[in-house]
Amino acid sequence: EGDGAGRRGHVRSILLAPSRELASQLHREVSRLSDSMPGRFHSALLSRSNAGLAQSNQLGGKAGLDCLVSTPLRLAECMERGMRADGCRLVVLDEADRLLDASD
């Protein structure tokens, strides 16, 4: 299964937002939109409380995640501590101009 589907803890897409507040809003919208989709769509907001699951590649359980929403620093921290994203096929930068401005 080359797309990462069905592999424990694998993340298939990542949405990055420049702040926790925007990431939370984005996750709410993803959840709202996915409620009307046929089948199961698993998403999560990467936070301090579930970072341990992400670092041990258990976030999303057996099915993994269709979408992980995070801030860049939280994602980088989790990846440095062992989170894998090799099943990820799509990365979306919400408000990319703000994300790039923050790097200066």
C-alpha positions in Angstrom: 0.0 0.0 0.0 2.2 2.7 -1.3 -0.1 5.6 -0.3 0.2 4.9 3.4 -3.4 3.9 3.6 -4.3 1.6 6.5 -0.8 1.7 8.1 -0.8 2.4 11.8 -0.1 6.1 12.6 0.6 7.1 9.0 -0.3 10.6 8.0 -1.5 11.1 4.4 -1.8 14.9 4.4 -0.5 17.8 6.5 -2.1 21.2 6.8 0.2 23.9 8.4 -1.1 27.1 9.9 1.0 29.9 11.3 -0.7 30.0 14.8 -2.5 27.6 17.2 -5.7 29.6 16.8 -5.6 29.3 13.0 -4.7 25.6 13.2 -7.7 25.1 15.5 -10.0 26.9 13.1 -8.7 24.9 10.2 -9.2 21.6 12.0 -12.8 22.6 12.9 -13.5 23.2 9.2 -11.8 20.0 8.1 -14.0 18.1 10.6 -17.1 19.9 9.6 -16.5 19.3 5.9 -15.6 15.6 6.4 -18.8 14.9 8.3 -20.6 15.0 5.0 -18.1 12.8 3.2 -19.0 9.1 2.5 -16.8 6.7 4.5 -14.4 7.5 7.3 -12.1 10.5 7.2 -9.7 10.7 10.1 -8.2 14.1 11.1 -6.4 15.5 14.2 -5.0 18.7 15.5 -1.5 18.2 16.6 -1.2 19.6 20.1 0.8 19.3 23.3 -1.7 16.7 24.6 -1.3 14.3 21.7 2.3 15.0 20.7 3.4 11.8 22.4 1.1 9.7 20.2 2.5 11.5 17.1 6.1 10.9 18.2 5.4 7.2 18.7 3.5 7.1 15.3 0.3 6.1 17.0 -1.8 9.1 16.2 -4.9 8.0 14.3 -4.6 4.5 15.5 -4.7 1.5 13.1 -6.2 3.5 10.3 -3.7 6.4 10.5 -4.8 9.9 9.6 -6.1 11.4 6.4 -5.2 14.9 7.6 -3.0 16.2 10.4 -3.3 19.9 11.2 -0.4 21.6 13.0 1.8 24.6 13.4 5.3 24.3 11.8 7.1 24.3 15.2 4.9 21.7 16.8 5.3 19.5 13.7 9.1 20.0 13.6 9.4 19.1 17.3 7.4 15.9 16.8 9.4 14.9 13.7 12.7 15.5 15.6 11.4 13.2 18.3 10.5 10.3 16.0 7.3 11.1 14.2 7.3 9.8 10.6 5.7 11.4 7.7 6.9 9.1 4.9 3.2 8.3 4.1 2.4 11.9 3.5 1.5 12.8 -0.1 0.2 16.4 0.4 1.4 19.4 2.4 -0.8 22.5 2.5 0.6 25.8 3.8 -2.3 27.9 5.1 -1.4 31.6 4.9 2.0 30.8 3.4 3.0 34.4 3.3 2.7 34.6 7.1 4.6 31.3 7.5 7.4 32.5 5.3 7.5 35.9 7.1 8.0 34.2 10.4 11.2 32.6 9.2 13.1 35.9 9.0 
